[in-house]
Amino acid sequence: METENVYKNLLVIPVKNGGNYVNLHEGILKNLEKKKIEPPYYFLMENKITGLFCYVGVKEFICERNSVEVPEYLVDYIDSEKVNMTLVGSIPKGKSIKIECLDESLYDIPEYDKFLESELSKYCLLTENQKLKIEIMGKYYEIRVKNLTIDFGEEM
């Protein structure tokens, strides 16, 4: 169901990929194009019962009608079988980020910064205090976005 770029009660289908990109049904793309809304598309994904939410981008429009394919760690976070997706308007572009590793063993990996940069590139939107679960060499690590510097003069 859709009301002014809000897609309600979409069935959550877990998928094994990192980052915060989701897959939606092609009907949503057609609706956005009909309204002449240009990509990229970003959504607030929300559990209406608990109020938990996160921001996601769209990877592809390939899943079943009335569903959304969501990375497993976000499924665990949002903790709901159904979510509402609300299209987000303009988003300021980030300039820099400070993170906190919640698992100090990440620093034991040689050239961990290169792995970290590669994993962070899978995230289209970040918010302060957001926890991310990243996989490096078969092991999962949690990091927290401590601080974001935003360029309010430029939008994504």
N, C-alpha and C positions, 0 to 999 in steps of 0.2 A: 504494500500500500504506500501511496506517496501523497504528501501534502506539502506544497511549497518547498521542494527539495529536501524533504524529510521522508526517509524510507523506513517504515515501521515494521516491527516484528519479523525481521529477517532471521532465518535459521542459521546458526553459527556452525560452520563446518571446519574443524581443525585441519591445518596443513603443516607439513614439516619444512618451513623455511624461516629464516631469520628476518630481521628488519620489521618495519611496520607498514608494509604494503599488503593490501587485500585484493581479492578478486571479487567482482560483482557480476550481475547478469547484464547481458548486452542491452536489455530493455531500458536499463538505467542510463546507459550511454546515449541511446536514441532519444530519451526524454531530455537529457541535458543538451544535446545537439539541437533538438527542436526548439529549446528555449534560448538557443544561441549562447550557451555558456561554454567558454573555451577551456581546454585543459591547461595546466594540470588540475586534477580534481583531488581535493582533500576533504575528509569527512571527520566529524566528531562521532565516534562509535560509543554508544551509551547503553548501560544496563539500567533501564528505567526503574527497576525495583530498588536497587541499592544506591543508584546515583553514580556508580563508578563509570568513568569514561576514559577514553584515550583518543588521540588523533592518529589518523591513518591516511595513506595515499592509496591510489588505485594502481595496481600493477597491470591487470588485464580485466576485460569484461567477458569472462568465459564460464562462469558458474551457473548453476541451476537457478531458475526463477525463484524469487522470494528467499534467497539464501546469500550468504557471504562467506568466502573462504578466508580464514583468519589464521596467522601464525599461532602455533600451539601455546607459546608463552603468553600471548595476549588473551587467548581463550581462558587460560588459568587465571589471569588477572581480572578480566571482565566478569568471569564467573556467572555466565548465563547462557542458556541454550538459544535465546533470541535477543536481538539487539535492535536499537534504532540507529539509523545513520543519517546525520544532518550535514548537508553540504556546507563547507566553511568558505567564507568569502576571501578577502585579501589577507595574506599572511606576510608579516615582515620577514625579511631575509636575515639569517644569522651571520654574524661576523666571526665569532669565536665561541669556544665552548671549554669549560673546565669540568673534568669528571673526577669522580672518586671511585677507586676500585674497592669493592666490598669483599673481594677475595685477594689477599695480598700475594698469593702464589702466582698470580698473573705476571708479576714483575720478574719471576724466575724464568720466564720464556725468553730465549734470546731474540732480540729485536721485536719485543712485544708491541712496540709502538706501530710497526708496520702492519701487524695483524689487527691491531685495534683500529687503525685508520681504515683498513679494508672492511672490517665488520661495521663500523659506524656509517660507512657509505651506503649501507642497506636501509638506513633510516631517513625518511624524507622530512619528518617533523619531530622536533624534540621540545620538551618543556622542562623547566627547572624542577628538580627533585624527582624527575622520572627515573624509574629503574629499568635498566635494559639487561637482557640475558643474551650473552653472546657466546658463540662456540668457536673455540680455537683448538685445533689439533685434537678434536674429539672430546674435549672437556668444556663444560659450561662455566661461565664466569658471570657474576653480576656486577654491574657498574651503575653508578647514580650520576645523573646530570646535576652538577653542583651549581653551575653558573652559566648563563648565556649572555653574550653581548649581541645586541640586535641593531641592525641598520634600518632605522625607521624610514629612511629616504628611499629604500628599494624594497619591492615586493616580489614574491615568488609567483 
